[in-house]
Amino acid sequence: MAELVLPPKMDLLRKDLGDLVSHIDAKGVYGAILLSSRRGLRIEVDNSVESVIQDPPRDGSVVTAFDGETVHEHSLCGFDAVATEKRVKELCNTISSSKPVAFRIGPERKGVYATPMEIDPASLTTEQKLDRCRDLHRRTTELARDVINVRLSYIEGNEYSVFRSAKADLAQRVQRLVLYLVVIVGGPDGSRAYDMARRSGTCGWEGLEFTDDELESLVQSAHALLGAERVEPGEHTVITSPGVSGVLCHESFGHGVETDMFVKERARAARYLGKVVASPLVSIYDDPSLPGGFGSYYFDDEGWLASPTQIVEAGILRRGITDLYSATVLGLERTANGRRQDFTRKAYARMSNTFFGRGETPVSDLFAQVEDGVYLEKWSSGMEDPLGWGVQVTCHVGREIKNGKVTERVFSPVALTGYVPKVLRSISAVGDSFALEGGHCGKGYKETVRASDGGPHLLLRARLG
């Protein structure tokens, strides 16, 4: 077990949770209590401005009772034992006694977990973190005279959670870090261009380092974008980088298989379970247990231990990702994807680390197969239509491929669009590479959680514009 020191008030209340849950269970329903504590820090550095913003603390509890048909919940701020007991009693008074719940609430599970780190951000002062950001800004700015600005964003999220039910007694600390770096350069004609890089993960500060070679490459890429063209609209042979592959995965069989959307009849994927939706080379996973992934955790906000879920197997849609409610109502297998934005929000089926499985084709062999095509190297945004199955991935950088080689011709921006099964069925080779990129994922326009996506390089056909 990992060493974990919980915030004092959370740790004190944790000792009472077993007795409190038993009061709910006595009503003949499933009872659970989640304690959640979140802290955040953002540091911004560019040529003219520095800022340090400490997020307001988000400490609170969620008391849950579920009779197999309706979820009853109360949430409250902080970790006060008297207030929590009052909420439990109020919740019990609103529930009629019923037969014991028949749905599967899982096996016995106990554990204490914490993100492994070499340099814990908690061991650094805010001033030390700011100094590290200043140093990276300086190193990047000094690489070329025509670097007009360097914008750096450091985002830190520290989450503690405790979950207790009749079957579960769990606690975890998850440390998430993101570092965004944007380089803006100018041309002799007054033109401007930028490129960006990021580091993210559940990790310590050691996961955010950039080498001098990586910074030099970023500046050179920004220079190349000064001469970027627009791609000719139409069908193209395309190779996607792991980052672009990940956004395609996230928008196609990520959101589209969050099974609360099945309950609402807003996802076309619900009608394709057990059917072919992609090339037989394609496998898609969601895995919150993946070490270091920005969307990783040890258990979800409903106390289900993290484990991988294979969504697509050899081109066949096998299953979606579930929370407790959608799994119960639809009679589906429970997966560890019941997630809340914070203690004030309900749990939904949400992605964690969603990715295409690694293939066997060396990346150089993928490029060798392309006489005329486009390498989509960096993404900027993505959109999906879970009901219509349309997908769009907007890329910041595309590069021409001629006779198996990437040329100096650059396109920006480039939008990949299409009907999800058509795009995924066109995949003719899957690379042996693999990488993940992290960020923030909304449910529609709200309910934000941390997630990552990725995979290998993919060779496919798609419409670009």
C-alpha positions as CSV (number, residue, x, y, z in Angstrom):
1,M,0.0,0.0,0.0
2,A,1.1,3.6,-0.7
3,E,1.8,6.0,2.1
4,L,-1.0,8.6,2.2
5,V,-1.6,11.4,4.6
6,L,-5.1,12.7,4.2
7,P,-6.1,16.3,5.2
8,P,-6.8,16.2,8.9
9,K,-10.5,16.9,8.9
10,M,-11.1,14.4,6.1
11,D,-9.1,11.8,8.0
12,L,-11.1,12.4,11.2
13,L,-14.5,12.1,9.4
14,R,-13.3,9.0,7.6
15,K,-13.4,7.0,10.9
16,D,-17.1,7.6,11.2
17,L,-18.2,6.7,7.7
18,G,-18.8,3.0,8.3
19,D,-21.4,3.7,11.0
20,L,-23.0,6.5,8.8
21,V,-23.3,4.2,5.8
22,S,-24.9,1.5,7.9
23,H,-27.8,3.8,8.7
24,I,-28.5,4.1,5.0
25,D,-28.1,0.4,4.4
26,A,-30.6,-0.3,7.2
27,K,-33.3,1.3,4.9
28,G,-32.8,-1.6,2.5
29,V,-31.0,0.5,-0.1
30,Y,-27.4,0.9,-1.2
31,G,-25.6,3.6,0.8
32,A,-22.3,5.3,0.1
33,I,-20.4,8.4,1.2
34,L,-17.7,10.2,-0.9
35,L,-15.3,12.7,0.7
36,S,-13.5,14.9,-1.8
37,S,-10.8,17.6,-1.4
38,R,-9.3,19.5,-4.3
39,R,-6.6,22.1,-4.6
40,G,-5.4,23.9,-7.7
41,L,-2.7,26.3,-8.7
42,R,-2.0,28.1,-12.1
43,I,1.1,30.0,-13.0
44,E,1.3,32.1,-16.2
45,V,4.5,33.5,-17.5
46,D,5.1,35.4,-20.8
47,N,7.3,38.3,-21.9
48,S,5.3,41.0,-20.1
49,V,3.1,39.4,-17.4
50,E,3.5,36.9,-14.6
51,S,0.5,35.7,-12.6
52,V,-0.1,33.1,-9.8
53,I,-3.6,32.0,-9.2
54,Q,-4.6,29.8,-6.3
55,D,-7.9,28.0,-6.9
56,P,-10.4,28.2,-4.1
57,P,-10.5,25.0,-2.0
58,R,-13.2,22.5,-3.0
59,D,-13.8,20.4,0.1
60,G,-17.1,18.5,0.5
61,S,-19.0,15.3,1.0
62,V,-21.7,13.4,-1.0
63,V,-24.1,11.1,0.8
64,T,-25.8,8.6,-1.6
65,A,-28.7,6.2,-1.4
66,F,-29.7,4.1,-4.4
67,D,-32.7,1.8,-4.5
68,G,-31.9,0.4,-8.0
69,E,-34.2,2.8,-9.7
70,T,-33.6,6.3,-8.2
71,V,-30.4,7.9,-6.9
72,H,-31.0,10.0,-3.8
73,E,-28.1,12.3,-2.9
74,H,-27.2,15.2,-0.5
75,S,-23.9,17.1,-0.8
76,L,-22.4,19.4,1.8
77,C,-19.4,21.6,2.1
78,G,-16.5,20.5,4.3
79,F,-16.0,17.5,6.6
80,D,-18.0,18.2,9.7
81,A,-19.2,15.0,11.4
82,V,-22.3,16.5,12.9
83,A,-23.5,18.1,9.6
84,T,-22.8,14.8,7.8
85,E,-24.8,12.8,10.3
86,K,-27.7,15.3,9.9
87,R,-27.6,14.8,6.1
88,V,-27.6,11.1,6.4
89,K,-30.7,11.2,8.7
90,E,-32.4,13.7,6.3
91,L,-31.7,11.4,3.4
92,C,-33.0,8.3,5.2
93,N,-36.2,10.1,6.1
94,T,-36.9,10.7,2.4
95,I,-36.5,7.1,1.4
96,S,-39.3,4.5,1.9
97,S,-38.1,1.1,3.2
98,S,-37.8,-1.4,0.4
99,K,-36.5,-4.8,-0.4
100,P,-32.7,-5.2,-0.4
101,V,-31.2,-3.9,-3.7
102,A,-30.6,-6.6,-6.2
103,F,-28.0,-4.9,-8.4
104,R,-24.3,-5.8,-8.2
105,I,-22.5,-3.5,-5.8
106,G,-19.2,-5.3,-6.3
107,P,-16.8,-7.3,-4.2
108,E,-15.0,-6.3,-1.0
109,R,-12.4,-3.7,-1.8
110,K,-10.0,-1.8,0.5
111,G,-7.0,0.2,-0.3
112,V,-5.0,3.4,0.2
113,Y,-3.3,4.8,-2.9
114,A,-1.1,7.8,-3.9
115,T,0.5,9.0,-7.1
116,P,4.2,8.0,-7.1
117,M,6.5,11.1,-7.5
118,E,10.1,11.9,-7.4
119,I,9.5,15.7,-6.9
120,D,6.2,16.2,-5.1
121,P,4.9,19.7,-6.0
122,A,3.8,20.0,-2.3
123,S,7.5,19.9,-1.4
124,L,8.1,23.1,-3.4
125,T,7.1,26.6,-2.5
126,T,5.1,28.7,-4.9
127,E,8.1,30.9,-5.4
128,Q,10.2,27.8,-6.4
129,K,7.6,26.8,-8.9
130,L,7.5,30.3,-10.4
131,D,11.3,30.3,-10.6
132,R,11.2,27.0,-12.6
133,C,8.6,28.4,-15.0
134,R,10.7,31.6,-15.4
135,D,13.8,29.5,-16.2
136,L,11.9,27.5,-18.9
137,H,10.6,30.8,-20.3
138,R,14.1,32.2,-20.5
139,R,15.6,29.1,-22.1
140,T,13.0,29.2,-24.8
141,T,13.1,32.9,-25.5
142,E,16.9,32.9,-26.0
143,L,16.7,30.3,-28.8
144,A,16.1,32.8,-31.6
145,R,16.0,36.6,-32.1
146,D,12.6,36.5,-33.8
147,V,10.9,34.8,-30.9
148,I,8.3,37.5,-30.2
149,N,6.8,35.9,-27.1
150,V,6.8,32.7,-25.1
151,R,3.7,31.9,-23.1
152,L,3.9,29.3,-20.4
153,S,1.0,27.9,-18.3
154,Y,1.6,25.6,-15.4
155,I,-1.5,23.9,-14.0
156,E,-1.5,21.9,-10.8
157,G,-4.4,19.8,-9.4
158,N,-4.1,17.9,-6.2
159,E,-7.1,15.6,-5.3
160,Y,-7.8,13.6,-2.2
161,S,-10.8,11.3,-2.0
162,V,-12.3,8.8,0.4
163,F,-15.1,6.4,-0.5
164,R,-17.0,4.2,1.9
165,S,-19.9,1.8,1.4
166,A,-20.7,-1.6,2.9
167,K,-18.2,-3.2,0.4
168,A,-15.6,-0.5,-0.1
169,D,-13.2,1.4,2.2
170,L,-10.9,3.4,-0.1
171,A,-8.7,6.5,0.0
172,Q,-6.4,8.1,-2.7
173,R,-4.3,11.1,-3.6
174,V,-4.1,11.9,-7.3
175,Q,-1.6,14.6,-8.3
176,R,-2.1,16.0,-11.8
177,L,0.2,18.4,-13.6
178,V,0.1,20.2,-17.0
179,L,2.6,22.4,-18.6
180,Y,1.7,24.3,-21.8
181,L,4.3,26.1,-23.8
182,V,3.4,28.4,-26.8
183,V,6.1,30.0,-28.9
184,I,5.2,33.0,-31.1
185,V,7.6,34.0,-33.9
186,G,7.6,36.8,-36.5
187,G,8.6,36.9,-40.1
188,P,10.4,39.7,-42.0
189,D,7.1,40.8,-43.6
190,G,5.5,41.3,-40.2
191,S,3.7,38.0,-40.3
192,R,3.2,36.0,-37.1
193,A,3.0,32.2,-36.4
194,Y,3.0,30.0,-33.3
195,D,3.4,26.4,-32.2
196,M,2.8,24.7,-29.0
197,A,3.9,21.8,-26.8
198,R,2.6,20.2,-23.6
199,R,3.5,17.9,-20.8
200,S,0.9,16.3,-18.6
201,G,0.3,13.4,-16.4
202,T,-0.3,12.1,-12.9
203,C,3.2,12.7,-11.8
204,G,5.6,14.9,-9.9
205,W,7.5,17.9,-11.4
206,E,10.0,15.5,-13.0
207,G,7.3,14.7,-15.7
208,L,7.3,18.3,-17.0
209,E,10.9,18.6,-18.2
210,F,11.8,19.8,-21.7
211,T,15.2,19.2,-23.2
212,D,17.0,21.9,-25.2
213,D,16.6,19.9,-28.3
214,E,12.8,19.7,-27.8
215,L,12.7,23.5,-27.3
216,E,14.7,24.1,-30.4
217,S,12.4,21.8,-32.4
218,L,9.4,23.8,-31.2
219,V,10.9,27.1,-32.3
220,Q,11.8,25.7,-35.7
221,S,8.2,24.3,-36.1
222,A,6.8,27.8,-35.3
223,H,9.1,29.3,-38.0
224,A,7.9,26.7,-40.6
225,L,4.3,27.7,-39.9
226,L,5.1,31.3,-41.1
227,G,4.8,29.8,-44.6
228,A,1.9,27.5,-44.0
229,E,-0.7,26.9,-46.7
230,R,-4.2,25.7,-46.8
231,V,-4.7,22.0,-47.7
232,E,-6.6,21.2,-50.9
233,P,-10.1,20.2,-49.7
234,G,-11.1,16.6,-50.5
235,E,-10.2,12.9,-49.7
236,H,-6.6,12.4,-48.7
237,T,-4.3,9.6,-47.5
238,V,-3.5,10.6,-43.9
239,I,-1.1,9.6,-41.2
240,T,-2.1,10.8,-37.7
241,S,0.3,11.4,-34.9
242,P,-0.5,9.8,-31.5
243,G,-2.0,13.0,-30.3
244,V,-4.3,13.4,-33.3
245,S,-5.2,9.7,-33.1
246,G,-6.2,10.3,-29.5
247,V,-8.6,13.1,-30.4
248,L,-10.2,11.0,-33.1
249,C,-10.6,8.2,-30.5
250,H,-11.9,10.5,-27.9
251,E,-14.5,12.0,-30.2
252,S,-15.6,8.8,-31.9
253,F,-15.8,6.0,-29.3
254,G,-15.1,8.0,-26.2
255,H,-18.1,10.4,-25.8
256,G,-20.2,8.1,-28.0
257,V,-20.0,5.2,-25.6
258,E,-20.5,7.0,-22.3
259,T,-23.6,5.0,-21.4
260,D,-25.6,7.7,-19.6
261,M,-26.1,8.8,-23.3
262,F,-27.5,5.3,-24.0
263,V,-30.1,5.8,-21.3
264,K,-31.1,9.2,-22.8
265,E,-31.1,7.6,-26.3
266,R,-28.6,10.2,-27.5
267,A,-25.9,7.9,-28.7
268,R,-26.0,5.9,-32.0
269,A,-23.4,3.5,-30.6
270,A,-26.1,1.9,-28.5
271,R,-27.5,0.2,-31.6
272,Y,-24.1,-1.1,-32.7
273,L,-23.0,-3.2,-29.8
274,G,-21.6,-6.4,-31.2
275,K,-21.3,-5.0,-34.7
276,V,-18.4,-4.0,-36.9
277,V,-17.6,-0.2,-36.6
278,A,-14.0,-0.1,-37.6
279,S,-11.1,-1.9,-39.4
280,P,-10.2,-5.2,-37.9
281,L,-6.8,-3.6,-37.0
282,V,-8.6,-1.3,-34.6
283,S,-8.9,-1.8,-30.8
284,I,-10.0,1.0,-28.5
285,Y,-9.6,1.1,-24.7
286,D,-10.4,3.2,-21.7
287,D,-8.1,2.7,-18.8
288,P,-8.0,4.8,-15.6
289,S,-5.4,2.4,-14.1
290,L,-2.7,3.4,-16.7
291,P,0.4,4.6,-14.8
292,G,1.1,8.2,-15.3
293,G,-2.0,9.0,-17.5
294,F,-3.5,12.4,-16.9
295,G,-6.9,10.8,-16.7
296,S,-5.7,8.1,-14.3
297,Y,-7.0,7.4,-10.8
298,Y,-7.2,4.4,-8.4
299,F,-10.9,4.3,-8.0
300,D,-13.8,6.4,-9.4
301,D,-16.1,8.7,-7.6
302,E,-18.5,5.7,-7.0
303,G,-15.8,3.5,-5.4
304,W,-15.1,1.2,-8.3
305,L,-11.5,0.1,-8.6
306,A,-9.7,1.3,-11.8
307,S,-9.2,-1.3,-14.5
308,P,-9.1,-1.3,-18.3
309,T,-12.1,-1.6,-20.5
310,Q,-11.9,-2.7,-24.1
311,I,-14.5,-0.7,-26.0
312,V,-13.6,-1.9,-29.6
313,E,-12.0,-5.3,-30.2
314,A,-10.7,-6.0,-33.7
315,G,-13.1,-3.5,-35.2
316,I,-16.2,-4.8,-33.2
317,L,-17.9,-2.5,-30.7
318,R,-18.0,-4.6,-27.5
319,R,-19.2,-2.3,-24.7
320,G,-19.5,1.2,-23.4
321,I,-18.2,2.7,-20.2
322,T,-20.6,3.0,-17.3
323,D,-21.4,4.6,-14.0
324,L,-23.5,2.9,-11.3
325,Y,-26.8,4.2,-12.6
326,S,-26.4,3.5,-16.3
327,A,-25.0,0.0,-15.7
328,T,-27.9,-0.8,-13.4
329,V,-30.7,0.5,-15.6
330,L,-29.2,-1.0,-18.8
331,G,-28.0,-4.2,-17.3
332,L,-24.4,-3.6,-18.4
333,E,-21.1,-4.5,-17.0
334,R,-19.9,-1.9,-14.4
335,T,-16.7,0.0,-15.4
336,A,-14.7,2.4,-13.3
337,N,-16.0,5.5,-15.0
338,G,-18.4,7.1,-12.6
339,R,-16.9,10.6,-12.3
340,R,-18.0,14.0,-10.8
341,Q,-16.7,17.4,-11.7
342,D,-16.6,18.0,-7.9
343,F,-18.7,17.1,-4.9
344,T,-21.5,19.5,-6.0
345,R,-22.2,17.6,-9.2
346,K,-23.7,14.2,-10.0
347,A,-21.7,11.3,-11.3
348,Y,-21.8,10.5,-15.0
349,A,-20.2,7.9,-17.1
350,R,-17.0,9.7,-18.2
351,M,-13.8,8.9,-20.0
352,S,-10.4,8.6,-18.3
353,N,-7.5,7.6,-20.6
354,T,-9.0,6.7,-23.9
355,F,-6.8,5.4,-26.7
356,F,-6.3,3.2,-29.8
357,G,-4.4,0.1,-29.0
358,R,-0.8,-0.2,-30.3
359,G,-0.2,-2.0,-33.6
360,E,2.8,-3.9,-35.1
361,T,3.8,-1.7,-38.0
362,P,7.0,0.3,-37.6
363,V,6.2,4.0,-38.0
364,S,8.7,4.3,-40.9
365,D,6.8,1.6,-42.8
366,L,3.6,3.6,-42.4
367,F,5.2,6.6,-44.1
368,A,6.8,4.4,-46.8
369,Q,3.3,3.3,-47.9
370,V,2.3,6.9,-48.8
371,E,3.1,8.3,-52.2
372,D,1.0,11.5,-51.7
373,G,-0.6,12.4,-48.4
374,V,-0.7,14.5,-45.3
375,Y,0.8,13.9,-41.9
376,L,-1.5,15.4,-39.2
377,E,1.1,16.2,-36.5
378,K,-0.7,18.4,-33.9
379,W,-4.3,18.9,-33.0
380,S,-6.1,22.0,-31.6
381,S,-9.7,20.9,-31.0
382,G,-12.3,18.2,-31.7
383,M,-16.0,17.8,-31.9
384,E,-18.4,14.8,-32.2
385,D,-22.1,14.1,-32.8
386,P,-22.9,11.0,-30.7
387,L,-26.3,10.6,-32.4
388,G,-25.3,11.3,-36.0
389,W,-21.8,9.9,-35.7
390,G,-20.1,12.8,-37.4
391,V,-16.6,13.7,-36.2
392,Q,-14.3,16.7,-36.7
393,V,-10.7,17.0,-35.6
394,T,-9.0,20.4,-36.2
395,C,-5.2,20.2,-36.5
396,H,-2.8,23.0,-36.0
397,V,0.0,21.4,-38.1
398,G,-0.2,19.2,-41.1
399,R,2.8,18.3,-43.3
400,E,3.0,17.0,-46.8
401,I,4.1,13.4,-47.5
402,K,5.6,12.7,-50.9
403,N,7.0,9.3,-51.9
404,G,7.1,8.1,-48.3
405,K,8.9,11.2,-46.9
406,V,7.7,14.3,-45.0
407,T,8.5,17.4,-47.0
408,E,9.0,21.0,-45.9
409,R,5.5,21.9,-47.1
410,V,3.3,22.8,-44.1
411,F,-0.5,23.2,-43.9
412,S,-2.4,25.1,-41.1
413,P,-5.1,24.8,-40.0
414,V,-6.4,21.4,-41.2
415,A,-9.8,19.9,-40.4
416,L,-10.4,16.2,-40.6
417,T,-14.1,15.4,-40.9
418,G,-16.2,12.3,-41.7
419,Y,-18.7,9.7,-40.6
420,V,-17.1,7.8,-37.7
421,P,-17.4,4.2,-39.0
422,K,-16.2,5.2,-42.5
423,V,-13.1,6.9,-41.1
424,L,-12.3,4.0,-38.7
425,R,-12.9,1.4,-41.4
426,S,-10.4,3.1,-43.7
427,I,-7.5,2.5,-41.2
428,S,-5.1,0.2,-43.1
429,A,-2.1,0.2,-40.8
430,V,-1.5,0.8,-37.1
431,G,1.9,1.9,-35.9
432,D,4.0,0.4,-33.0
433,S,4.3,3.8,-31.4
434,F,2.3,5.0,-28.4
435,A,1.7,8.3,-26.5
436,L,-1.0,10.0,-24.5
437,E,-1.8,13.7,-24.2
438,G,-3.9,15.1,-21.3
439,G,-6.4,17.9,-21.0
440,H,-9.9,18.8,-19.7
441,C,-13.0,17.2,-21.1
442,G,-16.5,18.6,-20.9
443,K,-19.8,16.8,-21.0
444,G,-21.3,18.9,-23.7
445,Y,-20.6,22.4,-22.5
446,K,-20.2,21.6,-18.8
447,E,-19.2,18.9,-16.2
448,T,-15.5,19.1,-16.7
449,V,-13.1,16.3,-15.7
450,R,-9.5,15.6,-16.4
451,A,-8.9,13.1,-19.2
452,S,-6.3,12.0,-21.7
453,D,-6.3,10.3,-25.1
454,G,-3.8,9.0,-27.5
455,G,-2.5,5.8,-29.2
456,P,-0.2,5.0,-32.1
457,H,0.3,6.5,-35.5
458,L,-2.6,5.5,-37.9
459,L,-2.7,5.3,-41.7
460,L,-6.2,6.0,-43.0
461,R,-8.3,7.9,-45.6
462,A,-10.3,10.9,-44.6
463,R,-11.7,14.2,-45.9
464,L,-9.5,17.2,-45.1
465,G,-10.3,20.9,-45.5
